[in-house]
Amino acid sequence: MRVAVVGQGYVGLTAALGLAEQGHRVTGVESDPARLAALEDRRIPFDEPGMDGLLDRLLAGGGLRFAATLATAGPGPDAVVVAVGSPPTPTGRPDLRHVHAALAQVAALDPAPSLVMVKSTVPPGTSATWLAGARGAPLRDRYVYSPEFLNQGAALEDWRHPARLVAGLSGPGPLPLVRELYRGVEAPWVVTDPTSAEVIKYAGNAFLATKVSFAADLVTLCEGTGADIDAVLTGTGLDPRIGPAFLRAEAGYAGSCLPKDTRALAHWARLTGHHLPVVDAVATSHQTQLLRPVRILTEHLGAARLLAGETTVAVLGLRYQTWTDDLRDAPCQTLLPELAASGARLRVWEPSLTPERITALFPVAEVAPGPDRALAGAAAALVLTDWPELLGADWSALARLMRPPRLLVDTKNCLPPAALTATGLVYRSMGPRRPAAGTGPG
Ligand SMILES: NC(=O)c1ccc[n+]([C@@H]2O[C@H](COP(=O)([O-])OP(=O)(O)OC[C@H]3O[C@@H](n4cnc5c(N)ncnc54)[C@H](O)[C@@H]3O)[C@@H](O)[C@H]2O)c1
């Protein structure tokens, strides 16, 4: 099939590469000139393993090309995939301007494509409303809402081996074309209506956010009882009915999807007068968890000392996961402004970003070229990323560079508590941790 994929972000570029690899002739449409230029120059505009080589190969083979607009994407695509962003507004409502603009461009195509697939995450009822309108109605029998479930850092693998394929259709007409588009991808299918498909996408992310928030309750429970959070999470996650994924002690959930999609659901509930008490509680808990590291800092250092600007806090890492450079809704976006507002002087080390980029993101922070320079003279440090440089560091030497009380807040629970305490650091994690006792046969 000739396929145009509108939007070349994490989802759209993955789809373009995946579809071209499956043998379709694909045009990736991208309106951001810098992103388009990078792609045409065979550069992946973000960190995503495995994409570089595939992009080279597909461009060389002619199965993939890029264009700035759908109108210039080449003659009459058989299918158009919409994968533009649906970012949150301050109220939590997703901003659907890009989705509506892309759909208007699809509706203006002559001849009309045989299949229109929307992959952007949109609130329940968005597809049905558009299909009932003047622009959407003619495409009703060609439309499918097929949400994307990829994980950043494993995007291509998730495209090739998804846990399920969801097709939300107004009628059975386009199903053979949807199957043809996804040919070669083996997964269980869920064929349903567009609104149910939209809800499936939100349900998945809301559930994962709930697991992270529940783990945060376990952190509090362990703090209150003195139980070991590592043992509790391992012991709970080994139950196959629960599973270890997303059962982790961190400062809230992060990334471009979980915070945005839970806020969108909470907004939908407020708007429509429905009550989603679990989702509401998860969104509220998330805000509290995000600030747990700040509470630990003020508890140890005293709010007055922070406010007097006497305290330098070293921030070690900005990424929420080592494998993605996506900082949308990363904990650093909340924590650093909050600490700066408390009066702390911030010094940031982030090995994957240039000093200019760090300064553009956090103008109040000083940039350090290494963990040692970040920690020199700092009274406290926040570990936000489990970078190998930190896991393998000589913490005895680093601790000596710091000023009392030498507080280290490990928001990833990634450093060995006993070894760090032995260096003279005051080690605090997300819940009490003890040296690992192991999970082998009893
Ligand atoms: N990132 C993820 O892990 C993920 C996973 C599942 C679902 N989603 C959903 O998929 C959608 C896309 O997410 P993303 O992270 O890839 O977004 P993104 O913001 O990284 O990329 C969107 C791209 O679309 C481009 N664009 C916008 N309007 C355009 C137009 N009319 N023509 C051409 N290009 C246009 C933008 O310039 C941008 O490069 C969102 O709705 C998101 O919620 C994202």
The ligand as a MOL file (V3000), in Angstrom:
LIG
                    3D

  0  0  0     0  0            999 V3000
M  V30 BEGIN CTAB
M  V30 COUNTS 44 48 0 0 0
M  V30 BEGIN ATOM
M  V30 1 N 5.2380 9.1330 22.8230 0
M  V30 2 C 4.6820 8.0020 23.2050 0
M  V30 3 O 5.3210 7.1700 23.8600 0
M  V30 4 C 3.2430 7.6900 22.8330 0
M  V30 5 C 2.7710 6.3770 23.0090 0
M  V30 6 C 1.4570 6.0930 22.6550 0
M  V30 7 C 0.6280 7.1010 22.1710 0
M  V30 8 N 1.1160 8.3760 22.0300 0 CHG=1
M  V30 9 C 0.2220 9.3880 21.4740 0
M  V30 10 O 0.5650 9.5350 20.0900 0
M  V30 11 C 0.4700 10.9030 19.7010 0
M  V30 12 C 1.8140 11.3800 19.1780 0
M  V30 13 O 2.7450 11.3320 20.2330 0
M  V30 14 P 4.2880 11.6720 19.9980 0
M  V30 15 O 4.9480 11.4890 21.3120 0
M  V30 16 O 4.7980 10.9320 18.8110 0 CHG=-1
M  V30 17 O 4.1530 13.2330 19.6460 0
M  V30 18 P 5.2740 14.2730 19.2270 0
M  V30 19 O 4.8370 15.5710 19.7310 0
M  V30 20 O 6.6340 13.7380 19.5740 0
M  V30 21 O 5.2080 14.2770 17.6330 0
M  V30 22 C 4.1440 14.8190 16.8900 0
M  V30 23 C 4.7270 15.3470 15.5800 0
M  V30 24 O 3.6530 15.7220 14.7210 0
M  V30 25 C 4.0680 16.8720 13.9870 0
M  V30 26 N 2.8610 17.5000 13.4240 0
M  V30 27 C 1.8490 18.1280 14.0830 0
M  V30 28 N 0.8910 18.5020 13.2040 0
M  V30 29 C 1.2970 18.0970 11.9790 0
M  V30 30 C 0.7250 18.1670 10.6780 0
M  V30 31 N -0.4810 18.7040 10.4580 0
M  V30 32 N 1.4270 17.6610 9.6310 0
M  V30 33 C 2.6300 17.0880 9.8330 0
M  V30 34 N 3.2210 16.9860 11.0520 0
M  V30 35 C 2.5470 17.4660 12.1010 0
M  V30 36 C 4.8130 17.6980 15.0300 0
M  V30 37 O 5.6590 18.6550 14.4350 0
M  V30 38 C 5.5850 16.6080 15.7800 0
M  V30 39 O 6.8660 16.3640 15.1970 0
M  V30 40 C -0.0380 11.6600 20.9190 0
M  V30 41 O -1.4340 11.7460 20.8490 0
M  V30 42 C 0.3870 10.7710 22.0740 0
M  V30 43 O -0.4490 10.9320 23.2030 0
M  V30 44 C 2.4060 8.6780 22.3330 0
M  V30 END ATOM
M  V30 BEGIN BOND
M  V30 1 1 1 2
M  V30 2 2 2 3
M  V30 3 1 2 4
M  V30 4 1 4 5
M  V30 5 2 4 44
M  V30 6 2 5 6
M  V30 7 1 6 7
M  V30 8 2 7 8
M  V30 9 1 8 9
M  V30 10 1 8 44
M  V30 11 1 9 10
M  V30 12 1 9 42
M  V30 13 1 10 11
M  V30 14 1 11 12
M  V30 15 1 11 40
M  V30 16 1 12 13
M  V30 17 1 13 14
M  V30 18 2 14 15
M  V30 19 1 14 16
M  V30 20 1 14 17
M  V30 21 1 17 18
M  V30 22 2 18 19
M  V30 23 1 18 20
M  V30 24 1 18 21
M  V30 25 1 21 22
M  V30 26 1 22 23
M  V30 27 1 23 24
M  V30 28 1 23 38
M  V30 29 1 24 25
M  V30 30 1 25 26
M  V30 31 1 25 36
M  V30 32 1 26 27
M  V30 33 1 26 35
M  V30 34 2 27 28
M  V30 35 1 28 29
M  V30 36 1 29 30
M  V30 37 2 29 35
M  V30 38 1 30 31
M  V30 39 2 30 32
M  V30 40 1 32 33
M  V30 41 2 33 34
M  V30 42 1 34 35
M  V30 43 1 36 37
M  V30 44 1 36 38
M  V30 45 1 38 39
M  V30 46 1 40 41
M  V30 47 1 40 42
M  V30 48 1 42 43
M  V30 END BOND
M  V30 END CTAB
M  END
